Amino acid sequence: MKPGLLQLQEEVAKAGLALEPDSHVLEKFLAAEGSDPEKAFQKVKEYDQWRTKLSIPDPLEKRVATYYQRGFWKTDKEGRPLYVHLLSTFNFGELHKITE
């Protein structure tokens, strides 16, 4: 876990923002601000305000993941990451509706 990530997660949870970023998103904000959780929190707040002001919905990625699950899973014998597509969960009709 990156230094300062726990502090940033706590601050975001206390702030009650409209956006609920996961740890990967928060790590990106933290990295952009040189691992300073206070500066990263300020940027997360600004980002949340910007999204709210422009009425931008949750990132499409989260909605797409509901109908088309995929991701990295372990590594092969040579240490390369394996990317798995769960085609059994693929729902083309619903995916088409949210991406129109």
All heavy atoms as an XYZ file, in Angstrom:
819
protein
N       0.848     -1.178      0.000
C       0.000      0.000      0.000
C       0.896      1.245      0.000
O       1.883      1.309      0.711
C      -0.907     -0.018      1.225
C      -1.882      1.133      1.250
S      -3.005      1.135      2.653
C      -4.134     -0.107      2.149
N       0.526      2.197     -0.831
C       1.307      3.433     -0.929
C       1.228      4.228      0.367
O       0.185      4.267      1.007
C       0.778      4.305     -2.062
C       1.298      3.949     -3.405
C       0.947      5.036     -4.366
C       1.997      5.009     -5.457
N       1.965      6.152     -6.287
N       2.329      4.907      0.711
C       2.278      5.763      1.900
C       1.260      6.889      1.699
O       1.221      7.518      0.658
C       3.694      6.330      2.006
C       4.511      5.664      0.963
C       3.613      4.891      0.070
N       0.449      7.117      2.700
C      -0.533      8.188      2.635
C      -1.873      7.760      2.074
O      -2.847      8.506      2.159
N      -1.963      6.559      1.500
C      -3.218      6.099      0.891
C      -4.309      5.925      1.943
O      -5.447      6.335      1.730
C      -3.012      4.805      0.111
C      -4.249      4.247     -0.579
C      -4.808      5.257     -1.589
C      -3.941      2.937     -1.273
N      -3.964      5.343      3.074
C      -4.955      5.132      4.131
C      -5.503      6.469      4.626
O      -6.714      6.622      4.800
C      -4.329      4.337      5.282
C      -5.277      3.914      6.391
C      -6.403      3.060      5.824
C      -4.535      3.148      7.457
N      -4.617      7.439      4.829
C      -5.044      8.766      5.279
C      -5.965      9.415      4.239
O      -6.999      9.990      4.576
C      -3.829      9.663      5.528
C      -4.194     11.050      6.003
C      -2.974     11.946      6.153
O      -1.838     11.476      6.132
N      -3.216     13.232      6.303
N      -5.614      9.284      2.972
C      -6.428      9.851      1.902
C      -7.800      9.171      1.844
O      -8.831      9.841      1.706
C      -5.706      9.721      0.561
C      -6.417     10.276     -0.665
C      -6.749     11.758     -0.483
C      -5.569     10.065     -1.904
N      -7.839      7.853      1.988
C      -9.107      7.125      1.989
C     -10.005      7.581      3.137
O     -11.205      7.746      2.959
C      -8.857      5.619      2.087
C      -8.316      5.010      0.824
C      -7.950      3.555      0.992
O      -7.518      3.125      2.066
N      -8.101      2.775     -0.075
N      -9.416      7.796      4.308
C     -10.188      8.250      5.463
C     -10.756      9.646      5.228
O     -11.907      9.919      5.548
C      -9.318      8.226      6.718
C      -8.986      6.829      7.194
C      -7.959      6.813      8.312
O      -7.456      7.893      8.712
O      -7.648      5.711      8.791
N      -9.937     10.544      4.675
C     -10.394     11.908      4.408
C     -11.527     11.922      3.387
O     -12.497     12.658      3.544
C      -9.224     12.771      3.915
C      -8.223     13.117      4.983
C      -7.110     14.018      4.467
O      -7.383     14.853      3.584
O      -5.983     13.872      4.953
N     -11.407     11.105      2.358
C     -12.450     11.030      1.328
C     -13.739     10.475      1.928
O     -14.829     10.971      1.641
C     -11.969     10.191      0.120
C     -13.112      9.857     -0.807
C     -10.870     10.926     -0.634
N     -13.633      9.460      2.774
C     -14.815      8.869      3.403
C     -15.519      9.885      4.312
O     -16.741      9.962      4.335
C     -14.419      7.633      4.204
N     -14.744     10.684      5.051
C     -15.311     11.693      5.951
C     -15.974     12.830      5.175
O     -16.950     13.406      5.638
C     -14.227     12.282      6.853
C     -13.738     11.363      7.929
C     -12.640     12.040      8.724
C     -11.945     11.075      9.661
N     -10.787     11.698     10.312
N     -15.439     13.155      4.010
C     -15.914     14.311      3.256
C     -17.295     14.079      2.641
O     -17.999     15.034      2.344
C     -14.907     14.672      2.167
N     -17.675     12.842      2.437
C     -18.986     12.541      1.859
C     -19.131     13.075      0.442
O     -20.130     13.693      0.099
N     -18.147     12.836     -0.385
C     -18.173     13.305     -1.765
C     -19.182     12.522     -2.591
O     -19.528     11.391     -2.263
C     -16.780     13.174     -2.389
C     -15.651     13.886     -1.655
C     -14.323     13.553     -2.302
C     -15.866     15.380     -1.637
N     -19.640     13.132     -3.675
C     -20.571     12.449     -4.583
C     -19.872     11.280     -5.269
O     -20.461     10.234     -5.507
C     -21.099     13.431     -5.621
N     -18.618     11.456     -5.595
C     -17.809     10.422     -6.233
C     -17.252      9.509     -5.154
O     -16.829      9.979     -4.106
C     -16.655     11.080     -7.003
C     -15.660     10.184     -7.695
C     -16.336      9.505     -8.889
C     -14.479     10.980     -8.180
N     -17.276      8.213     -5.384
C     -16.704      7.265     -4.435
C     -15.536      6.548     -5.102
O     -15.676      5.433     -5.604
C     -17.759      6.255     -3.989
C     -18.900      6.892     -3.231
C     -19.977      5.894     -2.855
O     -19.749      4.672     -3.008
O     -21.039      6.335     -2.424
N     -14.370      7.191     -5.129
C     -13.230      6.594     -5.833
C     -12.677      5.380     -5.094
O     -12.665      5.345     -3.864
C     -12.209      7.726     -5.872
C     -12.559      8.614     -4.736
C     -14.033      8.476     -4.528
N     -12.222      4.395     -5.863
C     -11.608      3.226     -5.253
C     -10.129      3.523     -4.996
O      -9.622      4.589     -5.320
C     -11.805      1.988     -6.123
C     -11.227      2.133     -7.518
O     -10.468      3.083     -7.759
O     -11.545      1.294     -8.372
N      -9.427      2.562     -4.417
C      -8.037      2.785     -4.038
C      -7.129      3.029     -5.238
O      -6.167      3.783     -5.142
C      -7.508      1.613     -3.220
O      -7.559      0.419     -3.963
N      -7.453      2.448     -6.403
C      -6.623      2.653     -7.591
C      -6.694      4.106     -8.064
O      -5.693      4.703     -8.434
C      -7.039      1.713     -8.719
C      -6.872      0.265     -8.376
N      -5.650     -0.320     -8.200
C      -7.790     -0.703     -8.152
C      -5.808     -1.584     -7.884
N      -7.094     -1.855     -7.839
N      -7.885      4.674     -8.028
C      -8.058      6.074     -8.423
C      -7.349      6.985     -7.430
O      -6.646      7.924     -7.814
C      -9.561      6.431     -8.523
C      -9.755      7.918     -8.742
C     -10.213      5.633     -9.632
N      -7.497      6.686     -6.146
C      -6.843      7.507     -5.129
C      -5.322      7.416     -5.233
O      -4.621      8.407     -5.002
C      -7.314      7.087     -3.738
C      -8.772      7.398     -3.422
C      -9.134      6.883     -2.032
C      -9.077      8.869     -3.552
N      -4.807      6.245     -5.586
C      -3.358      6.101     -5.780
C      -2.872      7.005     -6.902
O      -1.779      7.572     -6.822
C      -2.994      4.649     -6.083
C      -2.975      3.769     -4.866
C      -2.583      2.339     -5.183
O      -2.287      2.021     -6.358
O      -2.575      1.530     -4.255
N      -3.678      7.162     -7.948
C      -3.294      8.037     -9.059
C      -3.241      9.496     -8.601
O      -2.312     10.226     -8.949
C      -4.259      7.870    -10.230
C      -4.133      6.525    -10.898
C      -5.123      6.370    -12.024
C      -5.007      4.987    -12.635
N      -5.929      4.803    -13.750
N      -4.229      9.923     -7.830
C      -4.204     11.287     -7.292
C      -3.005     11.472     -6.371
O      -2.348     12.507     -6.392
C      -5.496     11.595     -6.523
C      -6.640     11.993     -7.399
C      -7.632     11.093     -7.725
C      -6.726     13.279     -7.903
C      -8.699     11.465     -8.526
C      -7.782     13.667     -8.716
C      -8.766     12.749     -9.031
N      -2.724     10.460     -5.567
C      -1.603     10.518     -4.627
C      -0.273     10.613     -5.374
O       0.586     11.416     -5.019
C      -1.640      9.278     -3.740
C      -0.975      9.326     -2.382
C      -1.504     10.481     -1.562
C      -1.210      8.023     -1.645
N      -0.125      9.818     -6.422
C       1.107      9.844     -7.210
C       1.281     11.191     -7.906
O       2.402     11.722     -7.981
C       1.105      8.719     -8.235
N       0.188     11.755     -8.389
C       0.254     13.038     -9.090
C       0.671     14.165     -8.158
O       1.261     15.150     -8.605
C      -1.101     13.363     -9.708
N       0.391     14.010     -6.874
C       0.727     15.054     -5.908
C       1.947     14.698     -5.058
O       2.134     15.228     -3.976
C      -0.480     15.343     -5.000
C      -1.652     15.923     -5.740
C      -1.317     17.229     -6.451
O      -0.527     18.036     -5.919
O      -1.832     17.427     -7.564
N       2.764     13.803     -5.567
C       4.012     13.465     -4.884
C       3.827     12.813     -3.529
O       4.576     13.084     -2.592
N       2.830     11.950     -3.390
C       2.529     11.198     -2.166
C       2.104     12.082     -0.999
O       2.227     11.676      0.155
C       3.712     10.310     -1.759
O       3.926      9.326     -2.733
N       1.649     13.280     -1.272
C       1.142     14.169     -0.222
C      -0.375     14.000     -0.132
O      -1.105     14.469     -1.005
C       1.491     15.626     -0.540
C       1.063     16.580      0.556
O       0.342     16.158      1.481
O       1.461     17.759      0.493
N      -0.880     13.327      0.935
C      -2.311     13.051      1.014
C      -3.182     14.305      1.104
O      -4.306     14.314      0.620
C      -2.463     12.192      2.264
C      -1.174     12.207      2.965
C      -0.139     12.740      2.036
N      -2.675     15.372      1.698
C      -3.465     16.602      1.822
C      -3.673     17.252      0.455
O      -4.790     17.679      0.120
C      -2.802     17.563      2.794
C      -2.833     17.042      4.226
C      -1.931     17.823      5.160
O      -1.388     18.874      4.749
O      -1.793     17.386      6.308
N      -2.613     17.326     -0.348
C      -2.732     17.894     -1.697
C      -3.598     16.995     -2.577
O      -4.411     17.478     -3.361
C      -1.355     18.061     -2.337
C      -0.534     19.182     -1.758
C       0.784     19.288     -2.492
C       1.660     20.377     -1.937
N       2.964     20.417     -2.624
N      -3.423     15.690     -2.428
C      -4.210     14.742     -3.219
C      -5.687     14.860     -2.861
O      -6.545     14.828     -3.751
C      -3.716     13.317     -2.981
N      -5.998     15.026     -1.571
C      -7.388     15.177     -1.153
C      -7.988     16.443     -1.753
O      -9.139     16.445     -2.201
C      -7.499     15.200      0.371
C      -8.894     15.449      0.858
C      -9.889     14.515      0.625
C      -9.219     16.607      1.521
C     -11.194     14.739      1.049
C     -10.501     16.843      1.957
C     -11.493     15.905      1.722
N      -7.215     17.513     -1.794
C      -7.699     18.761     -2.383
C      -8.036     18.553     -3.861
O      -9.064     19.024     -4.354
C      -6.649     19.869     -2.220
C      -7.117     21.221     -2.679
C      -8.321     21.719     -1.893
O      -8.439     21.497     -0.699
N      -9.233     22.386     -2.575
N      -7.191     17.816     -4.572
C      -7.439     17.533     -5.987
C      -8.668     16.636     -6.166
O      -9.445     16.825     -7.094
C      -6.218     16.880     -6.650
C      -5.038     17.797     -6.779
C      -5.352     18.930     -7.732
C      -4.150     19.826     -7.895
N      -4.403     20.961     -8.739
N      -8.850     15.665     -5.278
C     -10.026     14.790     -5.346
C     -11.286     15.626     -5.135
O     -12.278     15.460     -5.848
C      -9.944     13.650     -4.305
C     -11.256     12.901     -4.209
C      -8.825     12.685     -4.652
N     -11.250     16.557     -4.173
C     -12.397     17.433     -3.931
C     -12.699     18.298     -5.149
O     -13.850     18.438     -5.557
C     -12.132     18.341     -2.724
C     -12.506     17.714     -1.426
C     -12.287     18.580     -0.206
C     -12.461     20.042     -0.375
N     -12.268     20.826      0.855
N     -11.651     18.873     -5.754
C     -11.836     19.699     -6.950
C     -12.418     18.872     -8.091
O     -13.311     19.332     -8.811
C     -10.511     20.325     -7.381
C     -10.010     21.391     -6.437
C      -8.607     21.856     -6.783
O      -8.076     21.487     -7.861
O      -8.030     22.592     -5.961
N     -11.927     17.659     -8.250
C     -12.418     16.758     -9.291
C     -13.893     16.430     -9.054
O     -14.707     16.455     -9.978
C     -11.570     15.483     -9.290
C     -12.007     14.412    -10.249
C     -11.970     14.629    -11.614
C     -12.447     13.180     -9.784
C     -12.364     13.637    -12.507
C     -12.841     12.186    -10.660
C     -12.803     12.420    -12.012
O     -13.195     11.439    -12.892
N     -14.233     16.160     -7.797
C     -15.619     15.853     -7.457
C     -16.534     17.053     -7.729
O     -17.613     16.897     -8.280
C     -15.712     15.430     -5.991
C     -17.105     14.996     -5.612
O     -17.573     13.983     -6.164
O     -17.728     15.674     -4.776
N     -16.085     18.240     -7.368
C     -16.874     19.453     -7.616
C     -17.055     19.689     -9.105
O     -18.134     20.070     -9.562
C     -16.210     20.663     -6.959
C     -16.269     20.631     -5.455
C     -15.377     21.658     -4.809
O     -14.602     22.340     -5.476
N     -15.466     21.772     -3.486
N     -16.008     19.457     -9.876
C     -16.069     19.635    -11.324
C     -17.086     18.674    -11.941
O     -17.910     19.069    -12.751
C     -14.673     19.418    -11.916
C     -14.628     19.393    -13.395
C     -14.679     20.460    -14.246
C     -14.505     18.232    -14.226
N     -14.595     20.033    -15.548
C     -14.490     18.668    -15.568
C     -14.397     16.866    -13.960
C     -14.377     17.785    -16.632
C     -14.281     16.003    -15.028
C     -14.277     16.465    -16.348
N     -17.047     17.400    -11.509
C     -17.989     16.401    -12.031
C     -19.415     16.748    -11.642
O     -20.339     16.608    -12.434
C     -17.633     15.006    -11.513
C     -16.350     14.460    -12.081
C     -16.081     13.081    -11.522
N     -17.111     12.167    -11.962
C     -17.091     11.487    -13.112
N     -16.074     11.638    -13.923
N     -18.046     10.673    -13.435
N     -19.613     17.232    -10.418
C     -20.946     17.601     -9.954
C     -21.464     18.815    -10.716
O     -22.625     18.845    -11.142
C     -20.922     17.897     -8.441
O     -20.401     16.753     -7.764
C     -22.305     18.204     -7.919
N     -20.606     19.806    -10.904
C     -20.996     21.038    -11.596
C     -21.453     20.759    -13.028
O     -22.426     21.318    -13.507
C     -19.818     22.014    -11.603
C     -20.074     23.314    -12.319
C     -18.836     24.190    -12.276
C     -18.998     25.401    -13.155
N     -17.776     26.182    -13.224
N     -20.756     19.867    -13.704
C     -21.074     19.555    -15.097
C     -22.053     18.389    -15.238
O     -22.356     17.960    -16.347
C     -19.794     19.245    -15.869
C     -18.809     20.409    -15.982
C     -17.548     19.964    -16.708
C     -19.431     21.589    -16.694
N     -22.534     17.870    -14.112
C     -23.481     16.743    -14.096
C     -22.950     15.536    -14.861
O     -23.663     14.908    -15.649
C     -24.833     17.165    -14.668
O     -25.371     18.214    -13.916
N     -21.704     15.221    -14.631
C     -21.077     14.065    -15.271
C     -21.395     12.829    -14.425
O     -21.129     12.822    -13.231
C     -19.560     14.253    -15.404
C     -19.269     15.477    -16.266
C     -18.895     13.004    -15.966
C     -17.821     15.868    -16.324
N     -21.978     11.786    -15.018
C     -22.321     10.589    -14.236
C     -21.065      9.821    -13.830
O     -19.951     10.165    -14.207
C     -23.158      9.774    -15.218
C     -22.686     10.204    -16.557
C     -22.313     11.662    -16.414
N     -21.283      8.778    -13.052
C     -20.170      7.923    -12.656
C     -19.420      7.468    -13.895
O     -19.997      7.351    -14.971
C     -20.673      6.679    -11.917
C     -21.077      6.998    -10.502
O     -20.624      8.011     -9.976
O     -21.853      6.212     -9.929
N     -18.134      7.182    -13.729
C     -17.374      6.730    -14.884
C     -18.033      5.522    -15.554
O     -18.579      4.644    -14.893
C     -16.018      6.343    -14.297
C     -15.926      7.118    -13.036
C     -17.328      7.274    -12.532
N     -18.007      5.535    -16.845
C     -18.604      4.462    -17.631
C     -17.988      3.114    -17.286
O     -18.662      2.087    -17.327
C     -18.424      4.767    -19.123
C     -19.055      3.817    -20.114
C     -20.568      3.799    -19.927
C     -18.704      4.240    -21.521
N     -16.736      3.122    -16.898
C     -16.025      1.882    -16.588
C     -16.770      1.043    -15.553
O     -16.894     -0.166    -15.696
C     -14.619      2.209    -16.085
C     -13.785      1.005    -15.741
C     -13.419      0.156    -16.929
O     -13.326      0.681    -18.037
O     -13.225     -1.061    -16.740
N     -17.284      1.692    -14.510
C     -17.982      0.948    -13.460
C     -19.271      0.334    -13.989
O     -19.625     -0.788    -13.655
C     -18.290      1.858    -12.279
C     -17.076      2.214    -11.464
C     -17.453      3.055    -10.279
C     -16.229      3.430     -9.481
N     -16.569      4.253     -8.318
N     -19.993      1.077    -14.819
C     -21.244      0.549    -15.361
C     -20.977     -0.568    -16.363
O     -21.710     -1.541    -16.421
C     -22.045      1.679    -16.005
C     -22.555      2.666    -14.958
C     -23.428      3.706    -15.556
N     -22.596      4.623    -16.334
C     -23.062      5.400    -17.292
N     -24.326      5.401    -17.611
N     -22.252      6.208    -17.935
N     -19.922     -0.433    -17.144
C     -19.572     -1.477    -18.116
C     -19.153     -2.748    -17.394
O     -19.505     -3.853    -17.805
C     -18.456     -0.991    -19.067
C     -17.878     -2.137    -19.867
C     -18.981      0.089    -19.990
N     -18.450     -2.616    -16.288
C     -17.972     -3.782    -15.544
C     -19.115     -4.661    -15.044
O     -18.946     -5.869    -14.863
C     -17.117     -3.336    -14.377
N     -20.283     -4.078    -14.854
C     -21.438     -4.849    -14.419
C     -21.862     -5.858    -15.489
O     -22.276     -6.967    -15.179
C     -22.627     -3.905    -14.128
O     -22.205     -2.939    -13.185
C     -23.813     -4.661    -13.584
N     -21.742     -5.472    -16.745
C     -22.211     -6.307    -17.851
C     -21.099     -7.034    -18.607
O     -21.379     -7.884    -19.429
C     -23.022     -5.452    -18.834
C     -24.161     -4.762    -18.154
C     -24.147     -3.392    -17.963
C     -25.241     -5.485    -17.676
C     -25.189     -2.750    -17.313
C     -26.287     -4.862    -17.019
C     -26.244     -3.494    -16.845
O     -27.273     -2.876    -16.194
N     -19.861     -6.643    -18.339
C     -18.739     -7.275    -19.040
C     -17.555     -7.326    -18.088
O     -16.794     -6.383    -17.976
C     -18.404     -6.487    -20.297
C     -17.232     -7.025    -21.088
C     -17.075     -8.386    -21.303
C     -16.282     -6.177    -21.620
C     -16.012     -8.879    -22.022
C     -15.213     -6.652    -22.354
C     -15.084     -8.007    -22.549
O     -14.022     -8.486    -23.256
N     -17.434     -8.433    -17.379
C     -16.388     -8.555    -16.370
C     -15.092     -9.051    -16.990
O     -15.089     -9.973    -17.792
C     -16.851     -9.492    -15.268
C     -18.053     -8.963    -14.540
C     -18.562     -9.929    -13.501
O     -17.991    -10.986    -13.256
N     -19.678     -9.574    -12.883
N     -14.020     -8.386    -16.599
C     -12.699     -8.753    -17.090
C     -11.660     -8.195    -16.133
O     -11.950     -7.326    -15.328
C     -12.460     -8.217    -18.490
C     -12.358     -6.716    -18.565
C     -13.175     -6.195    -19.734
N     -13.079     -4.757    -19.832
C     -13.855     -3.920    -19.175
N     -14.745     -4.357    -18.334
N     -13.734     -2.622    -19.338
N     -10.446     -8.699    -16.232
C      -9.386     -8.187    -15.374
C      -8.177     -9.105    -15.354
O      -8.163    -10.175    -15.961
N      -7.145     -8.645    -14.648
C      -5.916     -9.421    -14.533
C      -6.095    -10.502    -13.478
O      -6.747    -10.297    -12.457
C      -4.746     -8.514    -14.152
C      -4.331     -7.625    -15.274
C      -4.730     -6.304    -15.312
C      -3.558     -8.116    -16.315
C      -4.363     -5.483    -16.352
C      -3.190     -7.305    -17.365
C      -3.589     -5.979    -17.382
N      -5.501    -11.669    -13.733
C      -5.615    -12.798    -12.820
C      -4.319    -13.579    -12.839
O      -3.970    -14.209    -13.845
C      -6.776    -13.696    -13.235
C      -7.019    -14.828    -12.305
C      -7.606    -14.759    -11.080
C      -6.680    -16.192    -12.507
N      -7.664    -15.981    -10.507
C      -7.093    -16.906    -11.370
C      -6.059    -16.889    -13.534
C      -6.912    -18.266    -11.228
C      -5.887    -18.245    -13.396
C      -6.318    -18.926    -12.253
N      -3.577    -13.497    -11.787
C      -2.312    -14.218    -11.605
C      -1.338    -13.972    -12.763
O      -1.449    -12.999    -13.482
C      -2.568    -15.702    -11.398
C      -3.366    -15.997    -10.145
C      -3.392    -17.472     -9.860
C      -4.187    -17.723     -8.594
N      -4.147    -19.108     -8.203
N      -0.386    -14.877    -12.923
C       0.606    -14.770    -14.005
C       0.855    -16.148    -14.605
O       0.569    -17.172    -13.974
C       1.950    -14.216    -13.483
O       2.422    -15.060    -12.425
C       1.804    -12.794    -12.966
N       1.416    -16.156    -15.814
C       1.740    -17.443    -16.431
C       3.087    -17.927    -15.905
O       3.683    -17.309    -15.015
C       1.713    -17.341    -17.960
C       2.800    -16.452    -18.532
O       3.651    -15.947    -17.764
O       2.807    -16.258    -19.758
N       3.602    -19.025    -16.468
C       4.850    -19.614    -15.985
C       6.048    -18.684    -16.138
O       7.023    -18.786    -15.413
C       5.129    -20.926    -16.717
C       4.168    -22.025    -16.344
C       4.482    -23.301    -17.103
C       3.503    -24.392    -16.742
N       3.762    -25.636    -17.465
N       5.968    -17.766    -17.096
C       7.077    -16.849    -17.332
C       6.888    -15.504    -16.627
O       7.651    -14.571    -16.859
C       7.260    -16.657    -18.834
C       7.664    -17.945    -19.524
C       7.825    -17.773    -21.020
O       7.885    -16.628    -21.505
O       7.898    -18.812    -21.704
N       5.847    -15.405    -15.811
C       5.637    -14.199    -15.025
C       4.839    -13.109    -15.705
O       4.717    -12.013    -15.179
N       4.299    -13.399    -16.882
C       3.482    -12.399    -17.578
C       2.071    -12.404    -16.995
O       1.518    -13.465    -16.708
C       3.433    -12.712    -19.069
C       4.804    -12.653    -19.736
C       4.708    -13.086    -21.158
N       4.296    -14.506    -21.189
C       4.676    -15.371    -22.111
N       5.438    -14.993    -23.100
N       4.268    -16.619    -22.065
N       1.467    -11.227    -16.828
C       0.109    -11.187    -16.275
C      -0.912    -11.756    -17.248
O      -0.792    -11.596    -18.458
C      -0.135     -9.693    -16.038
C       0.812     -8.997    -16.933
C       1.994     -9.907    -17.110
N      -1.898    -12.454    -16.704
C      -2.972    -13.021    -17.510
C      -4.191    -12.121    -17.404
O      -4.638    -11.782    -16.309
C      -3.338    -14.420    -17.017
C      -2.237    -15.463    -17.105
C      -2.708    -16.767    -16.481
C      -1.834    -15.687    -18.545
N      -4.727    -11.733    -18.526
C      -5.918    -10.889    -18.573
C      -7.080    -11.771    -18.990
O      -7.055    -12.398    -20.042
C      -5.713     -9.753    -19.571
C      -6.734     -8.656    -19.445
C      -6.642     -7.722    -18.423
C      -7.791     -8.552    -20.337
C      -7.570     -6.708    -18.298
C      -8.726     -7.547    -20.222
C      -8.607     -6.623    -19.198
O      -9.526     -5.628    -19.073
N      -8.106    -11.854    -18.148
C      -9.215    -12.776    -18.363
C     -10.487    -11.999    -18.703
O     -10.805    -11.003    -18.051
C      -9.451    -13.633    -17.099
C     -10.641    -14.543    -17.270
C      -8.213    -14.435    -16.764
N     -11.204    -12.454    -19.717
C     -12.515    -11.916    -20.088
C     -13.552    -12.974    -19.698
O     -13.496    -14.094    -20.186
C     -12.616    -11.679    -21.599
C     -11.663    -10.662    -22.105
N     -12.010     -9.363    -22.310
C     -10.353    -10.764    -22.451
C     -10.970     -8.689    -22.766
N      -9.954     -9.526    -22.851
N     -14.486    -12.609    -18.825
C     -15.540    -13.544    -18.430
C     -16.708    -13.388    -19.391
O     -17.653    -12.645    -19.150
C     -15.977    -13.288    -16.989
C     -14.907    -13.507    -15.927
C     -15.436    -13.154    -14.553
C     -14.433    -14.950    -15.959
N     -16.623    -14.094    -20.498
C     -17.638    -13.960    -21.542
C     -19.003    -14.471    -21.110
O     -20.022    -14.057    -21.655
C     -17.168    -14.666    -22.811
C     -15.886    -14.078    -23.417
C     -15.464    -14.878    -24.632
C     -16.084    -12.627    -23.787
N     -19.039    -15.323    -20.107
C     -20.334    -15.821    -19.638
C     -21.152    -14.711    -18.971
O     -22.367    -14.825    -18.855
C     -20.139    -16.973    -18.655
O     -19.429    -16.527    -17.508
N     -20.496    -13.635    -18.533
C     -21.217    -12.523    -17.902
C     -21.526    -11.409    -18.892
O     -22.144    -10.416    -18.526
C     -20.393    -11.920    -16.749
O     -19.200    -11.340    -17.277
C     -20.046    -12.969    -15.715
N     -21.105    -11.563    -20.129
C     -21.275    -10.521    -21.135
C     -22.750    -10.385    -21.500
O     -23.407    -11.337    -21.882
C     -20.458    -10.866    -22.380
C     -20.455     -9.791    -23.423
C     -19.714     -8.648    -23.249
C     -21.214     -9.923    -24.565
C     -19.706     -7.649    -24.209
C     -21.220     -8.937    -25.536
C     -20.459     -7.797    -25.355
N     -23.298     -9.184    -21.368
C     -24.695     -8.910    -21.682
C     -24.710     -7.786    -22.713
O     -24.709     -6.608    -22.359
C     -25.458     -8.521    -20.420
C     -26.940     -8.369    -20.661
O     -27.374     -8.100    -21.781
N     -27.712     -8.541    -19.606
N     -24.695     -8.147    -23.977
C     -24.573     -7.158    -25.049
C     -25.716     -6.150    -25.048
O     -25.504     -4.961    -25.251
C     -24.479     -7.833    -26.414
C     -24.285     -6.861    -27.525
C     -23.059     -6.267    -27.736
C     -25.342     -6.494    -28.341
C     -22.876     -5.344    -28.749
C     -25.179     -5.568    -29.353
C     -23.931     -4.993    -29.562
N     -26.944     -6.600    -24.810
C     -28.099     -5.702    -24.832
C     -27.976     -4.574    -23.815
O     -28.166     -3.402    -24.132
N     -27.639     -4.920    -22.578
C     -27.503     -3.908    -21.529
C     -26.285     -3.023    -21.775
O     -26.325     -1.824    -21.541
C     -27.394     -4.575    -20.150
C     -28.671     -5.241    -19.702
C     -29.819     -4.259    -19.544
O     -29.605     -3.141    -19.040
O     -30.946     -4.609    -19.948
N     -25.206     -3.620    -22.245
C     -23.996     -2.850    -22.533
C     -24.270     -1.836    -23.629
O     -23.829     -0.685    -23.558
C     -22.873     -3.804    -22.962
C     -21.484     -3.224    -23.108
C     -21.010     -2.627    -21.799
C     -20.518     -4.298    -23.565
N     -25.038     -2.221    -24.621
C     -25.379     -1.312    -25.710
C     -26.213     -0.137    -25.202
O     -26.021      1.006    -25.598
C     -26.138     -2.072    -26.803
C     -26.328     -1.302    -28.050
N     -26.961     -0.082    -28.088
C     -25.966     -1.536    -29.335
C     -26.984      0.381    -29.320
N     -26.376     -0.491    -30.097
N     -27.132     -0.396    -24.270
C     -27.989      0.661    -23.724
C     -27.176      1.738    -23.005
O     -27.459      2.921    -23.157
C     -29.006      0.070    -22.749
C     -30.137     -0.665    -23.394
C     -31.066     -1.212    -22.321
C     -32.067     -2.163    -22.892
N     -32.896     -2.787    -21.834
N     -26.178      1.327    -22.202
C     -25.447      2.324    -21.420
C     -24.373      3.042    -22.211
O     -23.895      4.085    -21.773
C     -24.829      1.703    -20.143
C     -23.765      0.661    -20.490
C     -25.896      1.150    -19.244
C     -22.977      0.194    -19.307
N     -24.007      2.500    -23.366
C     -22.949      3.161    -24.153
C     -23.473      3.910    -25.356
O     -22.696      4.452    -26.133
C     -21.903      2.132    -24.615
O     -22.546      1.101    -25.370
C     -21.155      1.536    -23.445
N     -24.786      3.967    -25.554
C     -25.346      4.692    -26.697
C     -25.098      6.167    -26.576
O     -25.166      6.773    -25.568
C     -26.845      4.461    -26.808
C     -27.183      3.121    -27.379
C     -28.679      2.988    -27.628
O     -29.462      3.253    -26.709
O     -29.021      2.614    -28.755
